[in-house]
Amino acid sequence: MIKVILVRHGKTLWNSSGRFQGQANTELSPEGIMQAQKLAENFPVEHIDAVYSSPLDRAFITGKTIADKFHVPIKADKRLCEINFGAWEGLTYDEIHAKWPNEIEMLFSRPDEVVIPKGEQFIQVQERAKSALKDILAENTVENQDRVVVITAHGGILRALLSYILHMPLRYIWALRQDNTAVNIISFFGEKYNIELINSTAHLGLVKQSKPGRF
């Protein structure tokens, strides 16, 4: 059995201001750093074997916070980068709508068909996400040994990956909410799998328990 824990990165300043990030290398905000730390402190499992991450800082720092907590390696994989939003990166919804009203409306009504100016299509995102997942599963397939791995990435790519796992058409990816530091858990048993959790942020409401005798 391989348990895969999919994690979205912590909050960034662009998240707070509503700017499309895509593959722009934005950093975690102070709130995002706190979210990543809370997740590491209140992680849903007691042991992990490895962390794989998008190389973009907001995802990689989230992943490294988890990796450091469990003293395991972290490996960056470009296939886990966010969707390339092309000409839209750094812009707000209103700014995009003023110039590309039809395309931005299609992003949310028909994400499977939208063509983002100078950007990527969701089918391309899903294909590279699938490729990365299959390689990660193959790398962690060890006879008679269970493995737990974490993948830290982005809202768009995690939705594309979850829609693949759920056999859900890409048209409906926005039905899959992915909050900052959201946790999704899937256990793979060869070609079979169980989806155990989607979009959990329970860790953000928890307070780390002090050990006896420590103040």
Buried (B, 14 or more C-beta within 10 A) or exposed (E): EBBBBBBBBBBBBBBEEEBBBBBBEBBBBEBBBBBBBBBBBBBBEEEBBBBBBBBBBBBBBBBBBBBEBBEBEBBBBEBBBBBBBBBBBBBBBEBBBEEBEEBBEBBEEEBBEBEBEEBBBBEEBBBBBBEBBEEBBEBBEEEEEEBBBBBBBBBBBBBBBBBBBBEBEBBEBEEBEBBBBBBBBBBBEEEEBEEBBBBBBEBBEEEEEEEEEEE
